[in-house]
Amino acid sequence: GAVVSQHPSWVICKSGTSVKIECRSLDFQATTMFWYRQFPKQSLMLMATSNEGSKATYEQGVEKDKFLINHASLTLSTLTVTSAHPEDSSFYICSAPSTRTSLRDTQYFGPGTRLTVL
Amino acid sequence: SQQGEEDPQALSIQEGENATMNCSYKTSINNLQWYRQNSGRGLVHLILIRSNEREKHSGRLRVTLDTSKKSSSLLITASRAADTASYYCATDDTGGFKTIFGAGTRLFVKA
């Protein structure tokens, strides 16, 4: 089946630094990818929709200047957490919908990236 | 809030018993999916049910969907300790590809 990878799987950084997380679709093209954030013992919250070749669409309450999204190719979306602070510590998960007609309802999720900001 | 409601929030049962989790959502949907997540790990897709379907089975899983009530249930029969995890329903709305997750049910199966 289709695979979505994320890199890194975990990262620890100092407060004030920026962190980039990559999301790749390994064997299919994804014109759209989604970024989610999950705090401990909570559900996944959709942060933004990443669109290849155009600006990302952010959900209400998500700061677009803090969470920079770049969808530079059909297989790669990146999320950069700028000037990270301890409250940004979370599990970040990306997903990509299948573009194959027979599987159009299927979302493929990455394994997640655990960010810890000290 | 993005999320629909799930109940119970937490469920503790003995191995061999059945576990039922319920999910309600807010908007019209194309389909509803159930996922499982072990602590600190990624999501595992369990089952998808389309808006024109009422019931679906997969192994020990049974999912029902009632679009008139905007609700779904997940039944795990003959539970095992390995079923211990968080379970989430997620809906794809008719407006686009967005997948919105419910609040989740934390299931603990005691051996």
Interface residues (C-beta under 8 A of the other chain):
Chain A: T32 F34 Y36 K41 Q42 S43 L44 M45 L46 T49 E59 F91 I93 S95 P97 D105 T106 Q107 F109 G110 P111 G112 R114
Chain B: Q2 Q3 N30 N31 Q33 Y35 G40 R41 G42 L43 H45 L48 R50 Y88 D92 F97 K98 T99 I100 F101 G102 A103 G104 R106
